[in-house]
Amino acid sequence: MAWDLKGKVFDCLQKKKGQRFTTGKIAQWIFDNYRQDCLNKRRNSRAKRYPVTTDQGLINQISRDICTCRKAIETMHPQVNVDKTTDPFEYYYQ
């Protein structure tokens, strides 16, 4: 199964409709609910500079990946909104 981060973010926010989450909280939810996919991601990681060797390191990497694809998530799923007035940004399903 391919790693579909955008779909997993959408799934998290849709299931938690009305709640706001930072990328760290979304990453933790993904790790808790898609554990096997996350372990496969860690096993297949080719990172040299910041190797993903711990669970927390993997969660941090997922959080950074969510930040990277924020615009794509908003484009693919118009129901997902990002509150950019908060620091860190908060994602929510509307």
C-alpha positions in Angstrom: 0.0 0.0 0.0 1.4 3.4 -0.9 1.9 6.1 1.7 -1.0 8.5 1.2 -0.3 11.3 3.7 -2.9 13.7 2.3 -5.6 11.0 2.6 -4.5 10.2 6.1 -4.6 13.9 7.1 -8.1 14.2 5.6 -9.2 11.1 7.4 -8.0 12.4 10.7 -9.7 15.8 10.3 -12.9 14.3 9.0 -13.2 11.9 11.9 -12.5 14.8 14.3 -14.8 17.3 12.7 -15.0 20.7 14.5 -11.7 20.1 16.4 -8.4 22.0 15.5 -5.1 20.2 15.3 -1.5 21.2 14.9 0.6 19.1 12.5 2.2 17.4 15.5 -1.2 16.3 16.8 -2.2 15.1 13.3 1.1 13.2 13.0 0.5 11.5 16.4 -3.0 10.5 15.3 -1.7 9.1 12.1 1.0 7.2 14.0 -1.6 5.8 16.4 -4.1 4.8 13.7 -1.8 3.7 10.9 0.9 2.1 12.9 1.9 -0.5 10.3 2.1 2.1 7.5 4.3 4.3 9.7 6.6 1.5 10.6 6.9 0.6 6.9 7.7 4.3 6.2 10.5 4.2 8.9 11.9 1.0 7.5 12.0 2.3 4.0 13.4 5.7 4.9 16.6 6.6 3.2 17.3 9.8 5.2 21.0 10.3 5.8 21.2 13.7 7.5 18.3 13.1 10.0 17.7 9.3 10.1 14.3 8.3 11.4 15.3 5.7 14.0 12.7 6.3 16.8 9.0 6.6 17.0 9.2 10.3 18.0 11.6 11.0 15.1 9.1 9.4 12.8 6.2 11.5 14.2 8.3 14.6 13.8 9.1 13.7 10.2 5.4 13.1 9.5 4.6 16.5 11.0 7.2 18.2 8.7 5.7 16.3 5.7 2.3 17.6 6.6 3.6 21.2 6.6 5.2 20.6 3.2 2.0 19.4 1.5 -0.4 21.9 3.2 -1.4 23.7 0.0 -1.9 20.4 -1.8 -4.1 19.1 1.0 -6.2 22.3 0.9 -6.5 22.0 -2.9 -7.4 18.3 -2.9 -9.9 18.6 0.0 -11.7 22.0 0.1 -13.3 21.0 3.4 -9.9 21.2 5.1 -9.1 24.6 6.4 -5.9 25.9 7.9 -6.0 28.7 10.5 -2.8 30.7 9.6 -3.3 33.2 12.4 -2.1 30.7 15.0 1.4 29.6 15.6 1.7 26.8 14.9 -1.0 26.6 12.2 -4.2 24.7 13.1 -5.9 22.4 10.6 -9.6 21.6 10.8 -12.4 20.1 8.8 -15.4 22.3 8.0 
